[in-house]
Amino acid sequence: MSNRRNFLKKSIVAGSGLAAANFSGLSTLTASELKSTTANTTAIKHWVWINPKHGESEKDLKQRYSHYYSAGIRGIFFEGDSEVHFRTAKVCKLEAHRWIWTMNRGEKSLREANPEIFAINRKGESCADKPPYVDYYRWLCPSKPETLAHLKKDVEHNLNKDYVDGIHLDYVRFCDIILPVNLWKNYKIVQTSELPEYDYCYCSDCKRKFKEQYGQDVDQLEYPEASLSWRLFRYNAITGIVNQLAAVAASKRKSITAAVFPTPEVAKRNVRQDWVNWNLTGVCPMIYHGFYKEPVSWIGDAVNEGVKALNGRFPLYAGVFLPDFKNKEELEAGIKLALDRGARGISLFGDVTEEVLESLEKFKKHT
């Protein structure tokens, strides 16, 4: 899965700003920590995403992770399982969470053993053998009981490890029916309407369950892409998966967070993702302003929308994409905007350089 971000990188590699896109990061804040904040000061937790490199020495990791802590980072989401990385992070007072792919699961063994659990688009094509956009886009159908069983087993396996503090869900959604506008040119697509080859899932189980719940036959809808009930059914299908996984995490007394699309409105429209109603301990919207051809100021607008929609349900940590920023001043402006609008911290996706850590250190506390 080393190519997991190739799809994303193709839109921003040319003329990148502050840093190259190598890693990414997100976070959680517990209820007790929320209560411990004073009326005038907010406890801030910053996070970073990392794909751990095997073979790094414990000494080097300890130096790096101690530096992260000094800069205000309080946790790491690790894409791979490396006990030395997790335990060293914990020694350095950082939370160590396992970052997993959720609905996008392209393992060859899974496709060969259970091709029927993969999502089918409005044209009748399965992404098990005809993936949309890129080869690793292989989406599971949330209506299949086998999908939930597979994901619960994965979550339980990771949370049973004593060095894992929590689970972090990525790709917890349907396939992008609408890409961020900055990606259109790379794939020679204009997505001003919902195209059938990117609209999922139209399998027999989804259609049957929809008819049972709403009394409507998807095949008889003249414009299924415009059906509000059909949209709601799919929002709820993903929400059901997330909340079942959240119950597993709760049974282990561990955290569960998710990387999500930047605002509730964008998440619903682009990927059928209703993250406001998930039972999480924290959410990490990927507020990558450059992807949407928006100015830095939009970070504050996106955070504001998410915080208001959540209404205190759980904390929000603003994901920023470091290559989107032209310089240190822009990054610091983006961080301040996010915190001013109610984010409980920043999550970093990109190369965490000394310059980035210097900027982050200014925001360990926010008044």
N, C-alpha and C positions, 0 to 999 in steps of 0.2 A: 504494500500500500504506500510505497514511497512516493507515488505520483498523486497522492490525494489532493494536493493543492495545485497541481498543474493547471487545472481548469480555472482556478482562481487567479493564478499568477499571470496567465497570458494577457490579462487585461491591464496589468500595472507594471510589468518589468521595465518597459521602455520609459525612461525619464523618471525613475523612482525617486522619492524625496529623501526623507531622513534616513531610511535604512532599508536593507533588502529583506524580503519576506521569507523567513526561515521557520519561525515558530509562531505561537499565538497563546493568549492567556485570558482567564476568567476567574470568578470567585464566588464565595458565599459569606454571609454574616449570620451568626446564630441569633436566636431570639433573646438570649441572655445578654449578648453583646449590644443588641439594639436597645434594650432596656437600660444598659449601663451608661449610655451616652447622656451628656448633660443637655440642658435646654439650649445652650449656645454653641456647643461643640459636637461635631459628629465624628464617631469612631470610623476611621477609614481603613479598608483592606484592599490592597492592590494585588493583582494576580498576573501570572504569565503562563502561556502555553509552551510546552517543550516536548519535542520528540527525543527522548534520551539516547545519547550515543553510548554504545557499549564499549568498554575498554578504558573509559576515563578513570583516572585515579580518584580515590576517596579524598585525598588531600586537595586536589584541584577542585573537586566538587564542593568541598567544604568552604574553600575560599570564595568560590562564586556564589554559593547560596547564602553565605554570611553577608556578602555584599548586597545581595538582593534584599535580605532582611533589613539591613541598615538603610536602604533606600525606601522602605515602606512596603515592600512586597510581603505578603503574609501567606501566600500559598501558590502551589504549582499544579497545573493539570498536565499529567504525563500521558502522551499518546501511546507509549509502549510500556511494558512491564519490566522494570529494572530494579531489583531489590536494593542495590547499592545506592541508586539515585533517590529512591523513596526514603530509605532510612537516613541517608545523609541530610536530605532536606529536613526531615523531622528533628534531627540533632541540631540543625540550625534554626529551629523554632518555626519552620514553615509547615503548613498543612500539605500533605501529599495525596492528591486525588488521581484516580485512574480515568483518563479521557477515552471514551469508546465511541465508535461509529454505532449508530442505532438502526435506522431504517434503511440506510444505504449499506448493504452488505454484499460485496462482490466476491466472496471466497468461492473459488472454483469447486471445492468440495461440497459447499452448500448448494450451488447451482446444479451440480450433477445429482445430488441426493434428493433435493426437494425443489425442482424447477417450478412446481405448481404454486409455491408461496410467493413468487415474485409478482409485482404489480403489472397490470395490463393497461395500456393507454386507450383512448377513445377510438383509435383505429383498429384495435384488437391485437396490438403487438405487445409481446412480453419483453420486459427489460432484462429477463434472464438471457435472452439470445439477441435482443436488439436494443441495447442501451441508448438512452437519449444523450445528446451532446458529446459525451466522452465515454471511453470504454469502462471506466470504473463506476459509472452511475448505474447501479443495479439495486433497484428499490424493492423492498419487501411490501407485501400487502398487509395492512394492519387488521384486516378482517379475518385473516387466517389464524386459527388457534395455534398452529405450529410456529407462527411468527412470535407470538407472545412467549411461548414455551422456550424457544431458542434464546430470546433476549433475556428472559428471567434467569435462565441458566448461566448466561454470560455475566450478568450483573452479580449474581450470587457467588460465582467463582471468584470474581475480583474482590468483592467485599469480604469474603471469608479470610483474606490475607490480613494479618495483623498490622502490616505496615501501610495499608491503604486506608485513608481517612474518609474517602467518599468516592462517589461516582459522578462523572461529568459526561452528559449526553451530547453528542454532536450528530448532525444529519438526522434530527428527530422530527421528521416532516415528510411530506410528499415531495416528489421531484419538482424542481422549479418550472412552473407553467409559464412564468414570466421571469426572465433573467434581469439582474441589475442592468440598467441601460448602458453602462460602460462596457458590457460584455457583448452587446449585440453585433458590433462591427467584427469582432473576432470570430464569430460563428456565422456571419453573413445572414443574420436573422433580424427581422423587424417584428417585435412582439407587442404591437398595439392592440392585438386581440389574442384570445386564448386558442392556440393552435392545437388540433387534436393529437398530434404526435407527442405532445408534452403534457397532456391532461390525463392524470391517473386518479383512482384505479377503477377500471370498468370490468373487473372479473365477476364471475357468477356469484361468488359469496358476497361481494359488496352490493351487487344489484339485488340479491335476495334479501339481505338484511335491511337495505334501504326500503324495499317494498313492505317488509314486515313492520317497519317503524312508521313509515309515512304514507303507505297505501298507494304509492306511485311506482310505475314501471319506468326505469331510466331509459329503456329502449324506446318508449313511447313519447318521451319529452322531445319537443321540436328543437329546443335549444338547451340541452343539458348543462352546458357551461354557464348558462344564465340562471339556473334553478337555485334559489336561495336554500331550499331544503336539502338539495344534493350537496351544496357547499357545507352546510351545517353538519350533515352526516359525516363528512370527511374530516371536518375540524374535530368532531367528537371521537372519531376513530383513532386519531393520533393522541388526543387527550386521554383516552382510555388506556392506551399502551403506556404512556408516561406515568399515569397515576398508579397503574399496577406495578411498575418498576419502582416508583416512589414508596409503595408499601413494602417492597422487599428491602429497600434501604432503611426504612423506619424500623423494620423488624431487627435489623443489624445495628440499630442506633448510630447510623452513619448518614452523612450528608448526601444530597443529590441535587445537582445543578444542571443547567443546560445552556448550550450556545444556541441562540435563536436569531431570527431576522430582526432588523433594527427597531421596528415599531410594531405595535399590535396590528395596525392597519396594513402595513407592508407584508407582515408575516401571513396574515389571512389571504391577502390578494395574491401574493407570489407563490406561496408554498403550502397553503391550507393549514396554517399553524396558529393555534389559539393559545399562546403561552400564558396569557393572563390567568387562565383557569387550571393551570397545572399545580400539583401539590409538591412544589419544590422548596428547597431551603435557600435558593438564590437563583437569579437568572442573569444571563450575560448576553444582552443584545449586541450583535455585531454591527456597530454604528460606523460603518466604513464609508465615510462621506464621498470619497473619490469614486466608489463603485456606482454611486447614484448621481454623479456629476453635481454634487452639492458643495457649498462653501463650508468652512470649518464651523461657522455659526449653527449649522444644521445639527451638529452634535447635541447642542443644548436643547434644540427643539425636539429631537428624537427622545432624549432622556426624559424631558418633561412629559411627553405623551405617554411613555411607558410607566413612569412613576405615578401619574394620575390614574391610569387604567388599573394599576395594581392596588392602589389605595391601601398600602401597608401590608398587603398579603404576604410578601416576602421581599427582601432587598434586591435591588437592581445594580449591576456592575457594568459600566459602560465599556464595551469592547472597542478599541481603537486600532486601526491598521496603520502601522508606523510609516510605510512607504507613501501614504497619502499626504504626509506633512512635508512641506518644503524645507522647513528649518525648525530649530529648537523653539523659537518664539511661537510658531504656529501650534506645535505640540502642546506647549504649556497653556496656550489659550484654549485649546480643545479640552484639556484636562480640567481647567477651571470652569469652563462652561458646563461640563458634565456634573461636576460636584456642586456647583451653584444651583443646578436644576434638580438635585436630589439623588444623584448616583451615590452609592455607598463605597465606591472605589472604581478603579480603572483596571481593565484587563488588556494586556499587551499582546498584540500579534505582530511579530516582526523581530528583527535583530535587536536584542536588548544590549545596546552599547553603553559605554560609560556616560556618554552624553544623555542618553535616554534615562539612565538611572539618576543622573544629576537633576534632570527635570522632575522626575517622579518624587525624588526626596523632598521637594518643596511642598508636596501635597500629602505628607504622611498624616497630617491633621488638617482639618478644614473648618474654619469658623464661619 
